[in-house]
């Protein structure tokens, strides 16, 4: 298994085959909202005064002709890649190789809001479905699609210097660039660990990571956003202007309302930290899970942790706990002792690694980039979002999720272990990562944002991976069996950034009590449903 399931902990921690649940958790790329007639407008940006590309090359409705596509390409300041172009084979690919068969009509690497407005005008005129892409990490492949016009915002990648406790970040910025850019100023925002995830996709679906118990979700640090609406206008939203839209973007913004171009965040200190990793023999797995679920969600805010159970084909499964603290070394050491030694606990770990580190060093380590430069910690290539020195590859995987509002019973823990053991017997490389919530995440009101999972104790991600040329059949069957077996032990909710096409109750699972209000926001800002081109669109 690759970076997604490899916590490459530098600074003395051994590389360990565990699923870091804060990894590549993007959904549909970047998104925002469509406008009502009352939307506040700002300048559309360079290139706004131009001939509408959709006016050339065809009838008002129906499939766009070749000349219409040519006109669109000429009208953009960014690059339009079509199937006949040499760059198409790379441009159409997502991070997950499962979706390499998708063939969009074109990929537009937009440079500014006016480029986006041109693309949306084209889509309206020719009934061309669109998809919005930032990092391309959609679990369901919905940041691409056959015969779609992909609006890729990777070129909008500027990470602004912090000022007055806030920063402006382009919607296409990748996480590694966000951490490096803000780290140079001694600050950060809470986010995930996968370096090539786009900041907008992460944020608009919630966004959790190793600093979330201390600083909240990524969306909790969002103070404003700029986006292009369905009618091509540029709109700013925050708590005072278009407040309903701003509420919706914080948890349900992925692909549902429009195209975000910029995000404005409140920043937080990036102090020195401590990384930890502990393992126990599989015979103690039940006690590890039972102890961890009572311990992890109630620790001081600065301590994050995740419990991992890994199926290992042909071998005994493994159990481990990864932890991260913004506090002191001794404080984390004492907390971990309590995890092991509390009544019913597993006792001393087989192996223990605690490593003091700088915050930025920790983020690079979790990204698998401790020995790489920032340029190397990208996908290789010359398209926006890539670098010529890039050394990162893609992966092949499938995942599902559950939130848990209460601790697992003995029967629930046994089910968890049975499924992991069954995976190993079936030759499946797979795992479950249980990530502690609580802290700052749960001090936000359940419906104060569109991310409603504020009462949960922990989040489970079930994941399996396989070689790019391998068959998913046995793996996905195991994954679905695992998910089905754990459903009755969970709250029934699922994480919207781990997009799950297999959910029949996705609206309630993702959005719960916020679903009705979200439908109203959708009717207000996207009445023609221009952005409803994927199966789980609101």
TANOR-V833203 format. One record per pair of residues at least 24 apart in sequence whose ideal C-beta (glycine too) atoms are under 6 Angstrom apart, sorted by the first residue. I is the first residue (numbers start at 1). J is the second residue. Records with the same first field share a line. If there is no record, write none. Layout:
I=J / J
This chain:
1=429 / 465
2=395
3=368
4=395
7=322
8=368
9=275 / 277 / 365
10=365 / 370
11=355 / 357
12=355
13=275 / 277 / 353 / 355
16=277
17=310
18=308 / 320
19=308 / 431 / 433 / 463
20=193
21=306 / 433 / 435 / 461
22=192 / 193 / 209 / 210
23=193 / 194
24=137 / 194 / 197
25=192 / 497
26=135 / 137 / 197 / 201 / 202
27=138 / 201 / 205 / 254 / 497 / 499
28=138 / 142 / 143 / 254 / 255
29=132 / 133 / 134 / 143 / 201
30=132 / 134 / 153 / 171 / 198 / 200 / 201 / 260
31=132 / 204 / 253 / 254 / 255
32=227 / 257 / 258 / 259 / 260
33=227 / 245 / 257 / 258 / 525
34=229 / 230 / 257 / 258 / 525 / 526
35=229 / 231 / 233 / 235
36=524 / 525
39=229 / 233 / 235
40=235 / 241
41=233
42=234
44=113 / 114 / 117 / 234
45=112 / 113 / 114
46=112
47=77 / 114
48=114
50=75
52=121
53=118 / 122
54=121 / 122 / 125
61=127
64=126
72=122
75=118
76=115 / 118
77=111 / 115
78=109 / 110 / 111 / 115
79=109
80=106 / 108
81=107
82=106
90=381
91=383
94=136 / 144
95=136 / 137 / 394
97=394 / 396 / 468
98=396
99=141
102=144 / 145 / 146
103=146
104=144 / 148 / 150
105=147 / 149
106=149
107=150 / 152
108=151
109=152 / 155 / 384
111=155
113=228 / 234 / 261
116=228 / 259
117=228 / 232
119=151
120=232
121=232
123=149
129=533
132=255 / 259
134=172 / 198 / 200 / 201
135=196 / 197 / 198 / 201
137=197
139=498 / 499
140=499 / 501
142=534
151=259
154=384 / 385
155=384
156=261
162=187 / 267
165=267
166=264 / 266
167=265 / 267
168=262 / 264
169=199 / 263
170=262
171=200 / 260 / 261
173=199
176=367 / 377
179=363
180=374
183=270 / 360
186=270
187=267 / 270
188=268 / 270
189=221 / 265
190=215 / 218
191=218
193=366 / 367
195=367 / 369 / 377
196=379
200=260
203=263
204=249 / 253 / 254
205=254 / 496 / 497
206=251 / 451 / 497
210=304 / 324
212=441
213=301 / 304 / 439
214=301 / 302 / 326
215=268 / 440
216=440 / 441
217=441
219=250
220=444
221=265 / 266
222=250 / 265
223=264 / 266
224=264
225=249 / 260 / 263
226=261 / 262
227=258 / 259 / 260
228=258 / 259
229=258
230=526 / 530
244=521
248=450 / 518 / 521
250=449 / 450
251=449 / 450 / 451
252=450 / 518
256=531 / 537 / 538
257=525 / 526
270=359
271=326
272=358
273=326 / 357 / 359 / 362
274=325 / 329 / 332 / 356
275=324 / 355 / 357 / 362
276=323 / 354
277=322 / 353
278=321 / 349 / 352
279=320 / 350 / 351
280=319 / 346 / 349 / 350
281=350
282=316 / 317
284=346
285=319 / 417
286=413
287=346
288=319 / 346
289=413
291=339 / 342 / 345 / 346
292=321
293=407
295=339
296=436
297=436 / 437 / 438 / 457 / 458
299=335
301=439 / 440
302=326 / 327
303=335
305=436
306=433 / 435
307=434
308=433
309=420 / 432
310=431
311=420 / 423 / 424 / 428 / 430
312=424
313=424 / 427
317=420 / 421 / 424
329=356
396=465 / 466 / 468
397=465
398=464 / 476 / 479
399=461 / 463 / 498
400=462 / 483 / 500
401=461 / 494 / 495 / 498
402=460 / 486 / 490
403=453 / 456 / 459 / 491 / 493
404=457 / 458 / 490
405=455 / 456 / 491
408=489
412=489
415=485
419=482 / 485
423=478
426=474 / 478
428=464 / 475 / 478
429=465
430=464
431=463
432=460 / 462
433=461
434=458 / 460
435=459
447=513 / 514
450=514
452=512 / 513 / 514
453=493
459=495
506=536
